[in-house]
Amino acid sequence: MADKTDRQARLAHLDRLTENLQDAAAREDWDRLGEQARALFPALRALAAQGPWSAAERAALERVRAQHDAAARHVAAAARALEPRLEEMRANKDGWIAYAMHSETESGASQE
């Protein structure tokens, strides 16, 4: 009976890994998504050390993999969406620096 309980716990852990990845990606919580992705390998290694995977566990592993792939695609799409803004910032960097220097000298003069 403990074997069945262990398998249920392992299956539940795999489901939580999938849900955590999905939730972080859906919320675009990139820090949390990174934490979840970094935690995958050690978690999966620890679960694998518990013995051979059942058919249900292999299916759950496939869901984890699919969700990880989906999260990676979501991150890539978000990065692509930011690229035009980053390019604009790079193009206007000299102007921003000049503005900041001008503002700094003006605020310094007004404080005297």
N, C-alpha and C positions, 0 to 999 in steps of 0.2 A: 504493500500500500504506500509506503514511503516513496517508492519509485514513481508512482503515479502522481503523488503530491509534488515531488521534485520536478517532474516533467511539466506539471501545470504551472509551477512557479517559474520555470525557465521559459515557458511559452508566454506567460504574463510579462516577464521581463522583456522579451523580444517585442511584444506588443507596445510596451511603454517606450522602448527605444524608437519605434516607428512613430508613435504619437508625438513624442517630444520633438523629433525632427520636423514632422508635419506642422506642429503648432508654431515652432520658432520661425519656420519659413513663411507660414501664412501671415504671421505678425510682422514679418520683415525685421525680426529681432536678430540682427546679424551677430552680435556678441554671443547671445545664447545659442544660436545655430552653430557657431564655431565651437563652443564648449561641447555641445551635443555631438558634433562630428568627431572631435578629438577624443571623446569618451567612448566612441564606438569600438575601436580596436581592443582596448583593455577589457571592455565589457564582454565582447564576443569571445575573446580568448578565454576569459574566466568561465563563460557559459560552456564553451566547447570542451573545457577540461573536465566537465561533469559527466562526459560520456557521449556515445553516439547520438546523433540527432534523429528524432522520430520524423515521420512524414509530415506531421503537423508543424513541427519545429522547423523543418526545412522550408515549408511554405511560409512560415513567419519570417525566416531569414531572408527569403526572397522579397517579402514586403519591406523589410528593413532596407535591403539593397535598392529596391525600386524607389523608396521614399528618399534615400540618400541621393540617388541620381536625380530625382525631381527637385530636391532642394538645391543641388549643384546647378541645375539648369535655371532655377529661380534666381540664384545669386548672380549667375552670368548675365541674365537678362537685366537685372537691376544695375549691374556694372555698366552694361552697354547703354542703358538709359541715362546714366550719369556722365558718360563720356562727353557729350556735347557741352555740358555745363563746365566740366573740368577743362576742356579745350578752350572755352571762352575765358575761363579764369587764367589759364596759361597765356593766352594772347593778350590779356589786359594787365598782366602782372606788373609791367613797368609803370603803367598809369596808376595802379593801386599803390605801388611803393611811393611814387611821387606825391600822391594825394596824402598818404599817411605821413610822409616827411613834412609836407606843408602844414598839415593839421597839427603835427607835433610842435613845430616851430611857432605856430600861431597860439596854441594853448600855453606854451612856455612864455611867450611874450605877454600874454594877458594875465599870467599869474604873478608877474613881477610888480 
